[in-house]
Amino acid sequence: MITFKLKDDSGEVEEVTATTRDILNWERTSKNKSFGGLVDNQEIGDFYKIAFFAAKRTVGFVGTQQDFEQRYDLEFEVDDEVDPTNAAP
């Protein structure tokens, strides 16, 4: 759904993709947050939190969210055409 390029200070780049599981985790752990609001508001802190969940899940990032934020710059594009729900048959 959202592909992040994580760039550390040495210039190393890792790529992680946040799926609906990461976005659901973000919604559940954040007050008054929704995917629709994410697309409309695009607050950088929300993207960092989603990227943090994706990095923990996919590349085994170990550390706190604050550690993650201090280690990486993010590059990403939001595909607002994606419907995170499955269409009914």
Backbone atoms as SQL, in Angstrom:
CREATE TABLE atoms (id INTEGER PRIMARY KEY, chain TEXT, resi INTEGER, resn TEXT, atom TEXT, x REAL, y REAL, z REAL);
INSERT INTO atoms VALUES
  (1, 'A', 1, 'MET', 'N', 0.812, -1.202, 0.000),
  (2, 'A', 1, 'MET', 'CA', 0.000, 0.000, 0.000),
  (3, 'A', 1, 'MET', 'C', 0.849, 1.258, 0.000),
  (4, 'A', 2, 'ILE', 'N', 1.793, 1.340, 0.963),
  (5, 'A', 2, 'ILE', 'CA', 2.703, 2.490, 0.994),
  (6, 'A', 2, 'ILE', 'C', 4.115, 1.927, 1.063),
  (7, 'A', 3, 'THR', 'N', 4.929, 2.273, 0.096),
  (8, 'A', 3, 'THR', 'CA', 6.321, 1.838, 0.091),
  (9, 'A', 3, 'THR', 'C', 7.182, 2.980, 0.599),
  (10, 'A', 4, 'PHE', 'N', 7.984, 2.666, 1.606),
  (11, 'A', 4, 'PHE', 'CA', 8.876, 3.650, 2.217),
  (12, 'A', 4, 'PHE', 'C', 10.317, 3.308, 1.887),
  (13, 'A', 5, 'LYS', 'N', 11.092, 4.327, 1.559),
  (14, 'A', 5, 'LYS', 'CA', 12.534, 4.193, 1.488),
  (15, 'A', 5, 'LYS', 'C', 13.066, 4.795, 2.775),
  (16, 'A', 6, 'LEU', 'N', 13.784, 3.987, 3.535),
  (17, 'A', 6, 'LEU', 'CA', 14.352, 4.418, 4.804),
  (18, 'A', 6, 'LEU', 'C', 15.824, 4.724, 4.572),
  (19, 'A', 7, 'LYS', 'N', 16.216, 5.963, 4.772),
  (20, 'A', 7, 'LYS', 'CA', 17.595, 6.372, 4.515),
  (21, 'A', 7, 'LYS', 'C', 18.231, 6.818, 5.822),
  (22, 'A', 8, 'ASP', 'N', 19.346, 6.153, 6.175),
  (23, 'A', 8, 'ASP', 'CA', 20.035, 6.558, 7.401),
  (24, 'A', 8, 'ASP', 'C', 21.116, 7.591, 7.073),
  (25, 'A', 9, 'ASP', 'N', 21.799, 8.091, 8.097),
  (26, 'A', 9, 'ASP', 'CA', 22.778, 9.161, 7.906),
  (27, 'A', 9, 'ASP', 'C', 23.980, 8.752, 7.073),
  (28, 'A', 10, 'SER', 'N', 24.259, 7.459, 6.990),
  (29, 'A', 10, 'SER', 'CA', 25.389, 6.999, 6.182),
  (30, 'A', 10, 'SER', 'C', 25.018, 6.895, 4.705),
  (31, 'A', 11, 'GLY', 'N', 23.734, 7.078, 4.395),
  (32, 'A', 11, 'GLY', 'CA', 23.281, 6.987, 3.017),
  (33, 'A', 11, 'GLY', 'C', 22.715, 5.631, 2.649),
  (34, 'A', 12, 'GLU', 'N', 22.782, 4.671, 3.580),
  (35, 'A', 12, 'GLU', 'CA', 22.207, 3.349, 3.339),
  (36, 'A', 12, 'GLU', 'C', 20.688, 3.479, 3.209),
  (37, 'A', 13, 'VAL', 'N', 20.123, 2.752, 2.262),
  (38, 'A', 13, 'VAL', 'CA', 18.689, 2.810, 2.030),
  (39, 'A', 13, 'VAL', 'C', 18.097, 1.409, 2.131),
  (40, 'A', 14, 'GLU', 'N', 17.021, 1.297, 2.888),
  (41, 'A', 14, 'GLU', 'CA', 16.226, 0.066, 2.954),
  (42, 'A', 14, 'GLU', 'C', 14.831, 0.427, 2.483),
  (43, 'A', 15, 'GLU', 'N', 14.164, -0.535, 1.901),
  (44, 'A', 15, 'GLU', 'CA', 12.801, -0.304, 1.443),
  (45, 'A', 15, 'GLU', 'C', 11.860, -1.239, 2.176),
  (46, 'A', 16, 'VAL', 'N', 10.775, -0.690, 2.686),
  (47, 'A', 16, 'VAL', 'CA', 9.738, -1.488, 3.334),
  (48, 'A', 16, 'VAL', 'C', 8.385, -1.059, 2.783),
  (49, 'A', 17, 'THR', 'N', 7.470, -2.005, 2.737),
  (50, 'A', 17, 'THR', 'CA', 6.123, -1.705, 2.287),
  (51, 'A', 17, 'THR', 'C', 5.148, -1.931, 3.431),
  (52, 'A', 18, 'ALA', 'N', 4.409, -0.890, 3.753),
  (53, 'A', 18, 'ALA', 'CA', 3.372, -0.979, 4.771),
  (54, 'A', 18, 'ALA', 'C', 2.121, -1.562, 4.121),
  (55, 'A', 19, 'THR', 'N', 1.582, -2.581, 4.745),
  (56, 'A', 19, 'THR', 'CA', 0.367, -3.214, 4.256),
  (57, 'A', 19, 'THR', 'C', -0.805, -2.786, 5.135),
  (58, 'A', 20, 'THR', 'N', -1.960, -3.340, 4.833),
  (59, 'A', 20, 'THR', 'CA', -3.142, -3.018, 5.636),
  (60, 'A', 20, 'THR', 'C', -2.941, -3.403, 7.093),
  (61, 'A', 21, 'ARG', 'N', -2.128, -4.424, 7.366),
  (62, 'A', 21, 'ARG', 'CA', -1.867, -4.806, 8.764),
  (63, 'A', 21, 'ARG', 'C', -1.172, -3.686, 9.519),
  (64, 'A', 22, 'ASP', 'N', -0.211, -3.032, 8.869),
  (65, 'A', 22, 'ASP', 'CA', 0.512, -1.933, 9.520),
  (66, 'A', 22, 'ASP', 'C', -0.394, -0.722, 9.712),
  (67, 'A', 23, 'ILE', 'N', -1.237, -0.463, 8.725),
  (68, 'A', 23, 'ILE', 'CA', -2.168, 0.667, 8.837),
  (69, 'A', 23, 'ILE', 'C', -3.211, 0.389, 9.909),
  (70, 'A', 24, 'LEU', 'N', -3.692, -0.831, 9.997),
  (71, 'A', 24, 'LEU', 'CA', -4.632, -1.209, 11.051),
  (72, 'A', 24, 'LEU', 'C', -3.981, -1.045, 12.421),
  (73, 'A', 25, 'ASN', 'N', -2.740, -1.473, 12.555),
  (74, 'A', 25, 'ASN', 'CA', -2.014, -1.320, 13.814),
  (75, 'A', 25, 'ASN', 'C', -1.890, 0.154, 14.177),
  (76, 'A', 26, 'TRP', 'N', -1.605, 0.998, 13.194),
  (77, 'A', 26, 'TRP', 'CA', -1.517, 2.446, 13.424),
  (78, 'A', 26, 'TRP', 'C', -2.865, 3.008, 13.864),
  (79, 'A', 27, 'GLU', 'N', -3.956, 2.598, 13.183),
  (80, 'A', 27, 'GLU', 'CA', -5.283, 3.083, 13.572),
  (81, 'A', 27, 'GLU', 'C', -5.615, 2.680, 15.006),
  (82, 'A', 28, 'ARG', 'N', -5.307, 1.444, 15.354),
  (83, 'A', 28, 'ARG', 'CA', -5.653, 0.939, 16.690),
  (84, 'A', 28, 'ARG', 'C', -4.834, 1.570, 17.797),
  (85, 'A', 29, 'THR', 'N', -3.629, 2.018, 17.486),
  (86, 'A', 29, 'THR', 'CA', -2.761, 2.573, 18.526),
  (87, 'A', 29, 'THR', 'C', -2.711, 4.098, 18.500),
  (88, 'A', 30, 'SER', 'N', -3.506, 4.708, 17.635),
  (89, 'A', 30, 'SER', 'CA', -3.530, 6.168, 17.518),
  (90, 'A', 30, 'SER', 'C', -4.964, 6.656, 17.713),
  (91, 'A', 31, 'LYS', 'N', -5.096, 7.712, 18.451),
  (92, 'A', 31, 'LYS', 'CA', -6.427, 8.242, 18.750),
  (93, 'A', 31, 'LYS', 'C', -6.996, 8.980, 17.536),
  (94, 'A', 32, 'ASN', 'N', -8.232, 8.641, 17.175),
  (95, 'A', 32, 'ASN', 'CA', -8.973, 9.319, 16.105),
  (96, 'A', 32, 'ASN', 'C', -8.251, 9.333, 14.759),
  (97, 'A', 33, 'LYS', 'N', -7.609, 8.220, 14.407),
  (98, 'A', 33, 'LYS', 'CA', -6.905, 8.137, 13.129),
  (99, 'A', 33, 'LYS', 'C', -7.603, 7.127, 12.234),
  (100, 'A', 34, 'SER', 'N', -7.619, 7.425, 10.922),
  (101, 'A', 34, 'SER', 'CA', -8.202, 6.521, 9.940),
  (102, 'A', 34, 'SER', 'C', -7.416, 6.632, 8.650),
  (103, 'A', 35, 'PHE', 'N', -7.523, 5.602, 7.818),
  (104, 'A', 35, 'PHE', 'CA', -6.822, 5.618, 6.539),
  (105, 'A', 35, 'PHE', 'C', -7.262, 6.815, 5.693),
  (106, 'A', 36, 'GLY', 'N', -8.563, 7.088, 5.650),
  (107, 'A', 36, 'GLY', 'CA', -9.063, 8.234, 4.896),
  (108, 'A', 36, 'GLY', 'C', -8.459, 9.541, 5.378),
  (109, 'A', 37, 'GLY', 'N', -8.345, 9.689, 6.682),
  (110, 'A', 37, 'GLY', 'CA', -7.736, 10.881, 7.245),
  (111, 'A', 37, 'GLY', 'C', -6.252, 10.964, 6.936),
  (112, 'A', 38, 'LEU', 'N', -5.603, 9.820, 6.883),
  (113, 'A', 38, 'LEU', 'CA', -4.179, 9.785, 6.550),
  (114, 'A', 38, 'LEU', 'C', -3.951, 10.343, 5.155),
  (115, 'A', 39, 'VAL', 'N', -4.762, 9.900, 4.211),
  (116, 'A', 39, 'VAL', 'CA', -4.641, 10.350, 2.824),
  (117, 'A', 39, 'VAL', 'C', -4.939, 11.847, 2.725),
  (118, 'A', 40, 'ASP', 'N', -5.957, 12.298, 3.440),
  (119, 'A', 40, 'ASP', 'CA', -6.347, 13.710, 3.372),
  (120, 'A', 40, 'ASP', 'C', -5.364, 14.633, 4.096),
  (121, 'A', 41, 'ASN', 'N', -4.925, 14.245, 5.287),
  (122, 'A', 41, 'ASN', 'CA', -4.120, 15.130, 6.124),
  (123, 'A', 41, 'ASN', 'C', -2.619, 14.995, 5.906),
  (124, 'A', 42, 'GLN', 'N', -2.150, 13.807, 5.641),
  (125, 'A', 42, 'GLN', 'CA', -0.741, 13.507, 5.385),
  (126, 'A', 42, 'GLN', 'C', 0.202, 14.144, 6.412),
  (127, 'A', 43, 'GLU', 'N', 0.013, 13.801, 7.672),
  (128, 'A', 43, 'GLU', 'CA', 0.890, 14.271, 8.741),
  (129, 'A', 43, 'GLU', 'C', 2.104, 13.350, 8.815),
  (130, 'A', 44, 'ILE', 'N', 3.285, 13.931, 8.809),
  (131, 'A', 44, 'ILE', 'CA', 4.515, 13.152, 8.726),
  (132, 'A', 44, 'ILE', 'C', 4.670, 12.201, 9.916),
  (133, 'A', 45, 'GLY', 'N', 4.226, 12.607, 11.090),
  (134, 'A', 45, 'GLY', 'CA', 4.321, 11.728, 12.258),
  (135, 'A', 45, 'GLY', 'C', 3.544, 10.438, 12.071),
  (136, 'A', 46, 'ASP', 'N', 2.408, 10.519, 11.385),
  (137, 'A', 46, 'ASP', 'CA', 1.622, 9.318, 11.110),
  (138, 'A', 46, 'ASP', 'C', 2.380, 8.376, 10.179),
  (139, 'A', 47, 'PHE', 'N', 3.037, 8.938, 9.166),
  (140, 'A', 47, 'PHE', 'CA', 3.794, 8.101, 8.240),
  (141, 'A', 47, 'PHE', 'C', 4.985, 7.440, 8.934),
  (142, 'A', 48, 'TYR', 'N', 5.626, 8.171, 9.830),
  (143, 'A', 48, 'TYR', 'CA', 6.733, 7.573, 10.586),
  (144, 'A', 48, 'TYR', 'C', 6.237, 6.393, 11.419),
  (145, 'A', 49, 'LYS', 'N', 5.089, 6.541, 12.042),
  (146, 'A', 49, 'LYS', 'CA', 4.562, 5.458, 12.872),
  (147, 'A', 49, 'LYS', 'C', 4.211, 4.243, 12.019),
  (148, 'A', 50, 'ILE', 'N', 3.614, 4.456, 10.867),
  (149, 'A', 50, 'ILE', 'CA', 3.278, 3.344, 9.981),
  (150, 'A', 50, 'ILE', 'C', 4.548, 2.689, 9.460),
  (151, 'A', 51, 'ALA', 'N', 5.535, 3.496, 9.066),
  (152, 'A', 51, 'ALA', 'CA', 6.811, 2.940, 8.586),
  (153, 'A', 51, 'ALA', 'C', 7.505, 2.150, 9.690),
  (154, 'A', 52, 'PHE', 'N', 7.414, 2.629, 10.922),
  (155, 'A', 52, 'PHE', 'CA', 7.989, 1.926, 12.067),
  (156, 'A', 52, 'PHE', 'C', 7.357, 0.542, 12.219),
  (157, 'A', 53, 'PHE', 'N', 6.036, 0.467, 12.149),
  (158, 'A', 53, 'PHE', 'CA', 5.361, -0.834, 12.242),
  (159, 'A', 53, 'PHE', 'C', 5.784, -1.748, 11.093),
  (160, 'A', 54, 'ALA', 'N', 5.879, -1.201, 9.895),
  (161, 'A', 54, 'ALA', 'CA', 6.275, -2.003, 8.726),
  (162, 'A', 54, 'ALA', 'C', 7.713, -2.502, 8.867),
  (163, 'A', 55, 'ALA', 'N', 8.597, -1.650, 9.354),
  (164, 'A', 55, 'ALA', 'CA', 10.001, -2.046, 9.516),
  (165, 'A', 55, 'ALA', 'C', 10.157, -3.124, 10.587),
  (166, 'A', 56, 'LYS', 'N', 9.400, -3.006, 11.661),
  (167, 'A', 56, 'LYS', 'CA', 9.441, -4.045, 12.689),
  (168, 'A', 56, 'LYS', 'C', 8.969, -5.378, 12.119),
  (169, 'A', 57, 'ARG', 'N', 7.908, -5.332, 11.316),
  (170, 'A', 57, 'ARG', 'CA', 7.317, -6.547, 10.781),
  (171, 'A', 57, 'ARG', 'C', 8.153, -7.161, 9.667),
  (172, 'A', 58, 'THR', 'N', 8.713, -6.353, 8.785),
  (173, 'A', 58, 'THR', 'CA', 9.353, -6.901, 7.588),
  (174, 'A', 58, 'THR', 'C', 10.868, -7.049, 7.666),
  (175, 'A', 59, 'VAL', 'N', 11.547, -6.106, 8.276),
  (176, 'A', 59, 'VAL', 'CA', 13.011, -6.195, 8.322),
  (177, 'A', 59, 'VAL', 'C', 13.544, -6.387, 9.739),
  (178, 'A', 60, 'GLY', 'N', 12.642, -6.577, 10.685),
  (179, 'A', 60, 'GLY', 'CA', 13.058, -6.876, 12.053),
  (180, 'A', 60, 'GLY', 'C', 13.710, -5.717, 12.780),
  (181, 'A', 61, 'PHE', 'N', 13.282, -4.484, 12.494),
  (182, 'A', 61, 'PHE', 'CA', 13.833, -3.335, 13.218),
  (183, 'A', 61, 'PHE', 'C', 13.638, -3.556, 14.714),
  (184, 'A', 62, 'VAL', 'N', 14.714, -3.329, 15.466),
  (185, 'A', 62, 'VAL', 'CA', 14.667, -3.467, 16.917),
  (186, 'A', 62, 'VAL', 'C', 14.939, -2.094, 17.516),
  (187, 'A', 63, 'GLY', 'N', 14.042, -1.644, 18.347),
  (188, 'A', 63, 'GLY', 'CA', 14.188, -0.343, 18.978),
  (189, 'A', 63, 'GLY', 'C', 12.830, 0.299, 19.138),
  (190, 'A', 64, 'THR', 'N', 12.844, 1.482, 19.704),
  (191, 'A', 64, 'THR', 'CA', 11.608, 2.210, 19.929),
  (192, 'A', 64, 'THR', 'C', 11.246, 3.021, 18.688),
  (193, 'A', 65, 'GLN', 'N', 10.044, 3.544, 18.690),
  (194, 'A', 65, 'GLN', 'CA', 9.636, 4.413, 17.600),
  (195, 'A', 65, 'GLN', 'C', 10.539, 5.644, 17.550),
  (196, 'A', 66, 'GLN', 'N', 10.921, 6.145, 18.707),
  (197, 'A', 66, 'GLN', 'CA', 11.814, 7.307, 18.754),
  (198, 'A', 66, 'GLN', 'C', 13.175, 6.952, 18.146),
  (199, 'A', 67, 'ASP', 'N', 13.695, 5.764, 18.434),
  (200, 'A', 67, 'ASP', 'CA', 14.954, 5.310, 17.820),
  (201, 'A', 67, 'ASP', 'C', 14.821, 5.297, 16.297),
  (202, 'A', 68, 'PHE', 'N', 13.697, 4.775, 15.821),
  (203, 'A', 68, 'PHE', 'CA', 13.433, 4.696, 14.390),
  (204, 'A', 68, 'PHE', 'C', 13.416, 6.091, 13.765),
  (205, 'A', 69, 'GLU', 'N', 12.714, 7.017, 14.409),
  (206, 'A', 69, 'GLU', 'CA', 12.596, 8.383, 13.892),
  (207, 'A', 69, 'GLU', 'C', 13.945, 9.087, 13.847),
  (208, 'A', 70, 'GLN', 'N', 14.800, 8.807, 14.816),
  (209, 'A', 70, 'GLN', 'CA', 16.115, 9.444, 14.862),
  (210, 'A', 70, 'GLN', 'C', 17.095, 8.810, 13.871),
  (211, 'A', 71, 'ARG', 'N', 16.828, 7.578, 13.472),
  (212, 'A', 71, 'ARG', 'CA', 17.748, 6.872, 12.578),
  (213, 'A', 71, 'ARG', 'C', 17.470, 7.120, 11.102),
  (214, 'A', 72, 'TYR', 'N', 16.195, 7.275, 10.718),
  (215, 'A', 72, 'TYR', 'CA', 15.831, 7.300, 9.309),
  (216, 'A', 72, 'TYR', 'C', 15.135, 8.575, 8.860),
  (217, 'A', 73, 'ASP', 'N', 15.443, 8.956, 7.625),
  (218, 'A', 73, 'ASP', 'CA', 14.622, 9.891, 6.860),
  (219, 'A', 73, 'ASP', 'C', 13.738, 9.029, 5.978),
  (220, 'A', 74, 'LEU', 'N', 12.539, 9.488, 5.689),
  (221, 'A', 74, 'LEU', 'CA', 11.597, 8.720, 4.875),
  (222, 'A', 74, 'LEU', 'C', 11.411, 9.355, 3.510),
  (223, 'A', 75, 'GLU', 'N', 11.300, 8.493, 2.510),
  (224, 'A', 75, 'GLU', 'CA', 10.824, 8.896, 1.187),
  (225, 'A', 75, 'GLU', 'C', 9.665, 7.969, 0.866),
  (226, 'A', 76, 'PHE', 'N', 8.565, 8.542, 0.366),
  (227, 'A', 76, 'PHE', 'CA', 7.387, 7.725, 0.077),
  (228, 'A', 76, 'PHE', 'C', 6.425, 8.492, -0.799),
  (229, 'A', 77, 'GLU', 'N', 5.527, 7.746, -1.396),
  (230, 'A', 77, 'GLU', 'CA', 4.404, 8.317, -2.123),
  (231, 'A', 77, 'GLU', 'C', 3.152, 7.597, -1.664),
  (232, 'A', 78, 'VAL', 'N', 2.089, 8.342, -1.493),
  (233, 'A', 78, 'VAL', 'CA', 0.825, 7.754, -1.075),
  (234, 'A', 78, 'VAL', 'C', -0.001, 7.469, -2.310),
  (235, 'A', 79, 'ASP', 'N', -0.406, 6.216, -2.442),
  (236, 'A', 79, 'ASP', 'CA', -1.292, 5.835, -3.542),
  (237, 'A', 79, 'ASP', 'C', -2.712, 5.972, -3.041),
  (238, 'A', 80, 'ASP', 'N', -3.306, 7.157, -3.240),
  (239, 'A', 80, 'ASP', 'CA', -4.647, 7.409, -2.713),
  (240, 'A', 80, 'ASP', 'C', -5.732, 6.795, -3.585),
  (241, 'A', 81, 'GLU', 'N', -5.341, 6.097, -4.633),
  (242, 'A', 81, 'GLU', 'CA', -6.300, 5.391, -5.472),
  (243, 'A', 81, 'GLU', 'C', -6.614, 4.011, -4.908),
  (244, 'A', 82, 'VAL', 'N', -5.804, 3.548, -3.969),
  (245, 'A', 82, 'VAL', 'CA', -5.967, 2.217, -3.422),
  (246, 'A', 82, 'VAL', 'C', -7.108, 2.197, -2.417),
  (247, 'A', 83, 'ASP', 'N', -8.009, 1.230, -2.578),
  (248, 'A', 83, 'ASP', 'CA', -9.080, 1.007, -1.620),
  (249, 'A', 83, 'ASP', 'C', -8.641, -0.145, -0.727),
  (250, 'A', 84, 'PRO', 'N', -8.401, 0.102, 0.576),
  (251, 'A', 84, 'PRO', 'CA', -7.867, -0.935, 1.441),
  (252, 'A', 84, 'PRO', 'C', -8.869, -2.052, 1.741),
  (253, 'A', 85, 'THR', 'N', -10.105, -1.899, 1.312),
  (254, 'A', 85, 'THR', 'CA', -11.102, -2.938, 1.533),
  (255, 'A', 85, 'THR', 'C', -11.286, -3.755, 0.276),
  (256, 'A', 86, 'ASN', 'N', -11.728, -4.970, 0.424),
  (257, 'A', 86, 'ASN', 'CA', -12.011, -5.804, -0.731),
  (258, 'A', 86, 'ASN', 'C', -13.390, -5.467, -1.266),
  (259, 'A', 87, 'ALA', 'N', -13.510, -5.396, -2.574),
  (260, 'A', 87, 'ALA', 'CA', -14.802, -5.111, -3.186),
  (261, 'A', 87, 'ALA', 'C', -15.708, -6.332, -3.041),
  (262, 'A', 88, 'ALA', 'N', -16.977, -6.079, -2.823),
  (263, 'A', 88, 'ALA', 'CA', -17.940, -7.181, -2.702),
  (264, 'A', 88, 'ALA', 'C', -18.174, -7.783, -4.083),
  (265, 'A', 89, 'PRO', 'N', -18.350, -9.120, -4.148),
  (266, 'A', 89, 'PRO', 'CA', -18.572, -9.762, -5.444),
  (267, 'A', 89, 'PRO', 'C', -19.923, -9.431, -6.027);
